């Protein structure tokens, strides 16, 4: 794994044939990139939900991860593992939230597929006597359940 420390006025450029001119993920300042290969980059989110919130993005501009080949998908998940290891060493979190939103109905707001990695620090507010499905401890919002 290599980390880049380059001037922020330089930008990562995806191959022109796969770029979208209005997509911020197709032109990320190199100063934000924490990991890069020919097929993917990782960088800290510009609107983090936690310290160490990072994104892994393919260099090919596609809306859905399923628009990538199987090997391209596998490469993204490989990079996720590398970034997770780095974040674990740097922040010493209690856990991670790792995932993606596929489509607007799933909450995808950036139509360039990406996998998010956010660290989780266990909150002392959690009452171990309370039954929970686990996710409500991570995301403090009520879950809607169908009866």
Rosetta blueprint (number, residue, H / E / L):
1 X L
2 X L
3 X L
4 X L
5 X L
6 X L
7 X L
8 X L
9 X L
10 X L
11 X E
12 X E
13 X E
14 X L
15 X L
16 X H
17 X H
18 X H
19 X L
20 X L
21 X L
22 X L
23 X L
24 X H
25 X H
26 X H
27 X E
28 X E
29 X E
30 X H
31 X H
32 X H
33 X E
34 X E
35 X E
36 X E
37 X L
38 X L
39 X L
40 X E
41 X E
42 X E
43 X E
44 X E
45 X L
46 X L
47 X L
48 X L
49 X L
50 X L
51 X L
52 X L
53 X L
54 X E
55 X E
56 X E
57 X E
58 X E
59 X L
60 X L
61 X L
62 X L
63 X L
64 X L
65 X H
66 X H
67 X H
68 X L
69 X L
70 X H
71 X H
72 X H
73 X H
74 X H
75 X H
76 X H
77 X H
78 X H
79 X H
80 X H
81 X H
82 X H
83 X H
84 X H
85 X H
86 X H
87 X H
88 X H
89 X H
90 X H
91 X H
92 X L
93 X L
94 X L
95 X E
96 X E
97 X E
98 X E
99 X E
100 X L
101 X L
102 X L
103 X L
104 X H
105 X H
106 X H
107 X L
108 X L
109 X L
110 X L
111 X L
112 X L
113 X L
114 X E
115 X E
116 X E
117 X E
118 X E
119 X E
120 X E
121 X L
122 X L
123 X L
124 X L
125 X L
126 X L
127 X L
128 X L
129 X L
130 X L
131 X L
132 X L
133 X L
134 X L
135 X H
136 X H
137 X H
138 X H
139 X L
140 X L
141 X L
142 X L
143 X L
144 X L
145 X L
146 X L
147 X L
